[in-house]
Amino acid sequence: MCGTISGCGGAFLPMNKGLDPILKGMGYPMITACVGSTLVHLFMNTSMSEGVIDKKEKAHLHLVLMFILVGLVNGLGLKAKVKQA
């Protein structure tokens, strides 16, 4: 929950904005924060992490790598090509 909220970066401040910041879709910082915090939560609190040595540190490393990769993809303007039928 906190990870998702932190990804908003104050988009809803001041509070009188309502949901205007997400009417045209969420930005990639909000999406990656939501996906990242969900994946770390699922990994840490389910059987996926059973037997993993230093599971918290490994989860954080993979989360940081995901954030870096998403930032590079967005920063460089890389997008998937759409196939024309």
C-alpha positions as CSV (number, residue, x, y, z in Angstrom):
1,M,0.0,0.0,0.0
2,C,2.7,2.4,1.0
3,G,4.7,1.6,-2.2
4,T,1.8,2.4,-4.4
5,I,1.0,5.6,-2.6
6,S,4.7,6.7,-2.8
7,G,4.7,6.2,-6.5
8,C,2.1,9.0,-6.9
9,G,4.7,11.6,-5.9
10,G,2.1,14.0,-4.7
11,A,0.0,14.0,-7.8
12,F,-3.2,14.4,-5.8
13,L,-1.9,17.4,-3.8
14,P,-3.5,19.8,-3.1
15,M,-6.4,17.6,-2.0
16,N,-9.0,19.6,-4.0
17,K,-7.7,18.1,-7.3
18,G,-9.7,14.9,-6.7
19,L,-9.0,12.2,-9.3
20,D,-8.0,14.6,-12.1
21,P,-4.4,13.4,-12.3
22,I,-5.5,10.0,-13.4
23,L,-8.4,10.7,-15.7
24,K,-6.2,10.3,-18.8
25,G,-4.5,7.3,-17.5
26,M,-1.8,6.7,-14.9
27,G,1.8,7.7,-15.5
28,Y,4.5,5.1,-15.5
29,P,5.8,6.1,-12.0
30,M,2.4,5.2,-10.6
31,I,2.1,2.0,-12.5
32,T,5.6,0.7,-11.7
33,A,5.1,1.6,-8.0
34,C,1.9,-0.4,-7.9
35,V,3.2,-3.4,-9.8
36,G,6.5,-3.3,-7.9
37,S,5.0,-3.2,-4.4
38,T,2.5,-5.9,-5.4
39,L,5.2,-8.2,-6.7
40,V,7.4,-7.7,-3.6
41,H,4.5,-8.3,-1.3
42,L,3.5,-11.5,-3.1
43,F,7.1,-12.8,-3.1
44,M,7.7,-12.0,0.6
45,N,4.4,-13.3,1.9
46,T,3.8,-16.5,-0.1
47,S,5.5,-19.8,-0.6
48,M,7.5,-18.3,-3.5
49,S,10.2,-17.2,-1.1
50,E,10.4,-20.4,0.9
51,G,14.0,-21.5,1.1
52,V,15.4,-18.3,-0.5
53,I,18.5,-17.0,1.4
54,D,18.4,-13.3,2.0
55,K,14.9,-13.0,0.4
56,K,14.4,-9.4,1.4
57,E,17.6,-8.2,-0.2
58,K,17.0,-10.2,-3.4
59,A,13.5,-8.8,-3.7
60,H,14.8,-5.3,-3.3
61,L,17.5,-5.9,-5.9
62,H,15.0,-7.2,-8.5
63,L,12.7,-4.3,-7.7
64,V,15.5,-1.7,-8.3
65,L,16.4,-3.4,-11.5
66,M,12.8,-3.3,-12.7
67,F,12.6,0.5,-11.8
68,I,15.9,1.1,-13.7
69,L,14.7,-0.9,-16.8
70,V,11.3,0.9,-16.9
71,G,13.0,4.3,-16.5
72,L,15.4,3.5,-19.4
73,V,12.6,2.3,-21.6
74,N,10.6,5.4,-21.0
75,G,13.5,7.8,-21.1
76,L,14.8,6.4,-24.4
77,G,11.3,6.4,-25.9
78,L,11.4,2.6,-26.7
79,K,8.0,1.2,-27.7
80,A,6.7,-2.0,-29.2
81,K,5.9,-1.8,-32.9
82,V,2.2,-2.3,-33.7
83,K,1.6,-4.9,-36.5
84,Q,-0.7,-3.8,-39.3
85,A,-3.2,-6.4,-40.4
